[in-house]
Amino acid sequence: QVQLVESGGGLVQPGGSLRLSCAASGSILSIYIMGWYRQAPGKQRELVATMTAANATSYADSVKGRFAISRDHAKRTVALQMNSLKPEDTAVYYCYLLDYDNDDYWGQGTQVTVSS
């Protein structure tokens, strides 16, 4: 059983910052990708940022230059530093993990609301 536990969501004003964290636990032999997706009301879930085991990163165009993903491979954690937040960043953010057996796992989601 694999679990992803997220923390760090909340309410922030436009221009503010938040840091999301996610920790993986359970029987995972090896992790290929960890990252973050988000889903806003009425929209499809979309990629925000991911990082491979080799530290290659991928970002949505809308967050480039504002968000930064980091991983601790030994601790099986991933974090997302979000700066210069905009109202359009409001969404439920989900932690994501893909292992080398091509099995994927999702966290329960954490709400991020950007509003004045």
N, C-alpha and C positions, 0 to 999 in steps of 0.2 A: 504494500500500500504506500503510495507516494502522496505526500501532502505539501502544498505550497501555502505559506502563511504570509500575508501582506500586512504592512503597517505604514502609517504616515500620511494617509489622506486627510482631507479636511477642507475648511473654508478659508480662502485667501483673497485679498484684494488684487485687482489687476496690477501687474508689475511686480507682484510679490513672488516668493519662492516657496517650494515645498520639496521634501525629499521622501521618496517612497522606498521601502525596503521589502525584500522577499527572501524567505528562508525555505529551503527544500529539505524535507526529511523523508525517511523511509528507505525502501530497498531500491536504490538507484545504483546501477553498476558504473555507469559513466554518462556524463551530461555533455551533450553536443552544444545546444543553444539554450540560453536563458534570456529572457527579455520581458517586454511590456507591450500589451495591446490596450486599447481603450474603446469604449462604446458610449456614444452620446445618445440621448433619447431620440428615437425615431431613425437612428442611423445604424449602419453595419459596423461590426467590430473591425478596427483597423490597427495595423502595426504602428507602434510608436518608436520603439528602439529594441534592437537585439544585439547580443554579443555571442560569438562562437567560443569554443574551447581554445581557439588560437587567438582570441581577443580581436577578431575582426568584427567591426560594428556596422549596423545598418540603422538609419534614421528615416522617419517620415520627413518629407520636405518641409512640412509645416512646423517642425520642431527643431530643425537644424540650427545650430548656433545658440539655442536657448536651453536645450535639455542635454544631459550627459549621462550615459549609462556606465556602470562599473560592476565588476564581478570579483568575488573572492572565491576562487575555484576550490580551495581547500575547505572552506566553510560552507560551500554550496549556497551562497547568497548572491543576490543581484540587487542593485540599487539604481534609482533614477533620480537625479538631481534636476529639478525643474525650476528654471529662472525666467524672469520676464513673462510671467503667466498672463494669459489673455482669457477673456470670457469664453472664447471658442475652445479652450482647453478643458472646459467643464465636461466631465464624463466619469464613468466607472472605469477604473484602471485595473487590468488583470495581469497578474504575473504568469509567465509562460515558460515551459520547459520542454525541450525535445531531447530524447536520449538517442544513443547510437543504434538502438533497435527500431528507431522511427516511431516510438510511442511518445505521445504528447500529453502534457498535464497542464491544468489551469488552477489558479488560485480562485478564491471566492469573490474577489473584487474589492476594491476600496474606492470610495467616492471622493472625487476632487471637484470642488466647486470654486469657480473664480468669479467673484461678484463684489461690487462695492455696496 
